[in-house]
């Protein structure tokens, strides 16, 4: 029994070390800036060697996105668990909202939620990290498209709908994140509320006439009309 328990103890110790490195890295990044923070400062905060750091991470970039990687995996799994009767757009919507309700405990096991949200703002405002984030989002969207195609029983390379609906969903999520980052309330509740609000606009934006009944539309509505065309595929996803 004692011999069998040792690997578990070692693994838990490794996880604690990794979590400590992530937390120290994110605290330093958000306090001092990503570019100005060195690996030496991170390992000093945890009292480990550089060799230990590089045993867990290829570099600062991987540490910066460590929690986000967990969040993305959690969301993908949430999409896979959605009931098969839900249309693709509905499955994505329900998964992301459910993810906000359940991911907190997972994040808190590594870093405080508040630190994770501050890191999100840091990524959005740091060109080097934002470029990586956008590249990672492309990869996530491809995984989501393949997941949607599988659950709908279509060929993702022959049928454009999975990638269309995911691209539209991803665009709305980026807009919600940008609005949250530019606001004054940086709470999880505010992020969830904004996400819900933006997702709520998708159906009406795609399915309704934006002009008034007498045919007179404001300049603001007319300007927005151009973006509505991008969402045609998603509207079809909602009615599948």
C-alpha positions as CSV (number, residue, x, y, z in Angstrom):
1,X,0.0,0.0,0.0
2,X,2.8,2.4,0.9
3,X,4.6,1.8,-2.3
4,X,1.5,2.3,-4.4
5,X,0.8,5.6,-2.8
6,X,4.2,7.2,-3.5
7,X,3.5,8.0,-7.2
8,X,0.3,9.8,-6.2
9,X,2.2,11.9,-3.7
10,X,4.9,12.7,-6.2
11,X,2.4,13.7,-8.8
12,X,0.6,16.0,-6.3
13,X,3.9,17.6,-5.4
14,X,4.6,18.2,-9.0
15,X,1.2,19.7,-9.5
16,X,1.6,22.0,-6.5
17,X,5.0,23.2,-7.9
18,X,3.5,23.8,-11.4
19,X,0.5,25.7,-9.9
20,X,2.8,27.8,-7.8
21,X,4.9,28.7,-10.8
22,X,1.7,29.7,-12.8
23,X,0.4,31.9,-9.9
24,X,3.8,33.6,-9.5
25,X,4.1,34.2,-13.2
26,X,0.7,35.6,-13.6
27,X,1.1,37.9,-10.5
28,X,4.4,39.2,-11.9
29,X,3.0,39.6,-15.4
30,X,0.0,41.6,-14.3
31,X,2.0,43.7,-11.8
32,X,5.1,44.4,-13.8
33,X,4.2,43.6,-17.4
34,X,4.8,40.5,-19.4
35,X,7.8,41.7,-21.3
36,X,9.6,43.1,-18.2
37,X,9.1,39.9,-16.2
38,X,12.0,37.4,-16.3
39,X,12.0,33.7,-15.7
40,X,14.6,34.4,-13.0
41,X,12.0,36.5,-11.1
42,X,9.4,33.8,-11.4
43,X,11.5,31.0,-10.1
44,X,12.8,33.3,-7.3
45,X,9.2,33.9,-6.2
46,X,8.7,30.2,-5.9
47,X,12.2,29.4,-4.6
48,X,12.9,26.8,-7.4
49,X,15.5,26.7,-10.1
50,X,15.2,27.7,-13.8
51,X,15.7,24.0,-14.6
52,X,12.5,23.3,-12.6
53,X,10.6,26.0,-14.5
54,X,11.6,24.6,-17.9
55,X,10.6,21.2,-16.8
56,X,7.0,22.4,-16.7
57,X,7.0,25.2,-19.3
58,X,8.7,25.9,-22.6
59,X,8.9,29.5,-21.7
60,X,7.0,32.5,-20.3
61,X,4.4,32.3,-23.0
62,X,3.3,28.8,-22.0
63,X,3.0,29.9,-18.4
64,X,1.0,32.9,-19.3
65,X,-1.6,30.8,-21.1
66,X,-1.6,27.8,-18.6
67,X,-4.9,28.6,-17.0
68,X,-6.5,29.6,-20.3
69,X,-5.5,26.2,-21.7
70,X,-7.5,24.6,-18.9
71,X,-10.5,26.9,-19.5
72,X,-10.5,26.0,-23.2
73,X,-10.3,22.3,-22.5
74,X,-13.2,22.7,-20.0
75,X,-15.3,24.5,-22.7
76,X,-14.6,21.9,-25.4
77,X,-15.8,19.2,-23.0
78,X,-18.9,21.2,-22.2
79,X,-19.7,21.4,-25.9
80,X,-19.3,17.6,-26.2
81,X,-21.7,17.0,-23.3
82,X,-24.5,19.1,-24.8
83,X,-27.7,17.2,-25.6
84,X,-27.8,16.0,-29.2
85,X,-31.1,17.6,-29.9
86,X,-29.7,21.2,-29.5
87,X,-28.9,23.0,-32.7
88,X,-25.1,23.8,-33.0
89,X,-25.5,27.5,-32.1
90,X,-27.6,26.6,-29.1
91,X,-25.1,24.0,-28.0
92,X,-22.3,26.5,-28.2
93,X,-24.3,29.2,-26.3
94,X,-25.4,26.8,-23.5
95,X,-21.9,25.4,-23.2
96,X,-20.2,28.7,-22.8
97,X,-22.7,29.9,-20.2
98,X,-22.5,26.6,-18.3
99,X,-18.7,26.9,-18.5
100,X,-18.9,30.3,-16.7
101,X,-21.0,28.6,-14.0
102,X,-18.7,25.7,-13.4
103,X,-15.1,26.7,-14.4
104,X,-14.6,28.9,-11.3
105,X,-13.7,26.0,-9.0
106,X,-11.2,24.7,-11.6
107,X,-9.5,28.1,-11.9
108,X,-9.5,28.7,-8.2
109,X,-7.6,25.5,-7.7
110,X,-4.7,27.2,-9.4
111,X,-5.1,30.9,-9.1
112,X,-7.8,33.3,-7.8
113,X,-10.5,34.2,-10.4
114,X,-9.6,37.8,-10.1
115,X,-6.0,37.1,-11.1
116,X,-7.2,35.1,-14.1
117,X,-9.4,37.9,-15.2
118,X,-6.6,40.4,-14.8
119,X,-4.4,38.1,-17.0
120,X,-7.1,38.2,-19.7
121,X,-7.0,42.0,-19.7
122,X,-3.2,41.8,-19.9
123,X,-3.3,39.5,-22.9
124,X,-5.7,41.8,-24.7
125,X,-3.4,44.8,-24.1
126,X,0.0,43.1,-24.8
127,X,0.7,42.8,-28.5
128,X,2.9,39.8,-28.2
129,X,0.4,37.9,-26.1
130,X,-2.6,39.1,-28.1
131,X,-1.0,37.6,-31.3
132,X,-0.5,34.3,-29.5
133,X,-4.1,34.4,-28.2
134,X,-5.5,35.0,-31.6
135,X,-3.5,32.1,-33.0
136,X,-4.6,29.9,-30.2
137,X,-8.2,30.9,-30.9
138,X,-7.9,29.7,-34.5
139,X,-6.8,26.3,-33.2
140,X,-9.7,26.2,-30.7
141,X,-12.2,27.2,-33.3
142,X,-11.0,24.4,-35.6
143,X,-11.4,21.9,-32.7
144,X,-14.9,23.3,-32.0
145,X,-15.8,23.0,-35.7
146,X,-14.8,19.4,-35.8
147,X,-16.7,18.7,-32.6
148,X,-19.8,20.3,-34.0
149,X,-19.4,18.4,-37.3
150,X,-19.1,15.1,-35.4
151,X,-22.2,15.7,-33.3
152,X,-24.2,16.7,-36.4
153,X,-22.9,13.8,-38.5
154,X,-21.4,16.0,-41.3
155,X,-18.0,16.1,-42.9
156,X,-16.2,19.3,-41.7
157,X,-14.2,19.5,-44.9
158,X,-17.1,19.1,-47.2
159,X,-19.8,21.0,-45.3
160,X,-18.9,24.6,-44.4
161,X,-21.6,25.1,-41.8
162,X,-19.6,23.9,-38.7
163,X,-16.8,26.3,-39.4
164,X,-19.2,29.1,-40.3
165,X,-21.2,28.8,-37.1
166,X,-18.1,28.5,-34.9
167,X,-16.5,31.5,-36.7
168,X,-19.6,33.6,-35.9
169,X,-19.7,32.4,-32.4
170,X,-16.0,33.1,-31.9
171,X,-16.4,36.6,-33.3
172,X,-19.2,37.4,-30.8
173,X,-17.2,36.0,-27.9
174,X,-14.2,38.2,-28.9
175,X,-16.5,41.3,-29.1
176,X,-17.9,40.5,-25.6
177,X,-14.4,40.0,-24.2
178,X,-13.3,43.3,-25.7
179,X,-16.3,45.2,-24.3
180,X,-15.7,43.6,-20.9
181,X,-12.0,44.7,-21.0
182,X,-12.9,48.3,-21.9
183,X,-15.5,48.5,-19.1
184,X,-15.2,49.3,-15.4
185,X,-16.7,46.1,-13.9
186,X,-14.1,43.3,-14.2
187,X,-16.1,40.7,-12.3
188,X,-17.0,37.2,-13.6
189,X,-20.7,38.2,-13.3
190,X,-20.1,41.2,-15.6
191,X,-18.3,39.0,-18.1
192,X,-21.1,36.5,-18.1
193,X,-23.8,39.2,-18.4
194,X,-22.0,40.7,-21.4
195,X,-21.6,37.3,-23.0
196,X,-25.3,36.6,-22.6
197,X,-26.2,40.0,-23.9
198,X,-24.1,39.7,-27.0
199,X,-25.2,36.2,-27.7
200,X,-28.8,37.4,-27.3
201,X,-28.3,39.8,-30.2
202,X,-27.3,37.2,-32.7
203,X,-30.8,35.9,-33.5
204,X,-32.5,39.3,-33.9
205,X,-29.5,40.7,-35.8
206,X,-29.7,37.9,-38.4
207,X,-33.5,37.3,-38.6
208,X,-35.0,40.8,-38.3
209,X,-35.2,43.9,-40.5
210,X,-33.2,46.6,-38.7
211,X,-35.1,49.4,-40.4
212,X,-38.4,50.9,-39.1
213,X,-41.6,49.7,-40.5
214,X,-42.0,52.8,-42.7
215,X,-38.7,52.0,-44.3
216,X,-36.7,54.8,-42.6
217,X,-33.6,53.5,-40.8
218,X,-31.1,55.5,-38.8
219,X,-27.6,56.0,-40.0
220,X,-26.5,53.8,-37.1
221,X,-28.7,51.0,-38.1
222,X,-27.6,51.2,-41.7
223,X,-24.0,51.1,-40.7
224,X,-24.5,48.0,-38.6
225,X,-26.4,46.2,-41.4
226,X,-23.1,45.4,-43.1
227,X,-21.9,43.2,-40.2
228,X,-25.2,41.4,-40.0
229,X,-24.5,39.6,-43.3
230,X,-21.6,37.8,-41.7
231,X,-24.0,36.0,-39.5
232,X,-26.2,34.3,-42.0
233,X,-24.7,30.9,-41.4
234,X,-25.3,31.1,-37.7
235,X,-28.9,32.0,-38.2
236,X,-29.3,28.8,-40.1
237,X,-27.5,26.9,-37.3
238,X,-30.0,28.2,-34.8
239,X,-32.9,26.8,-36.8
240,X,-31.5,23.4,-37.6
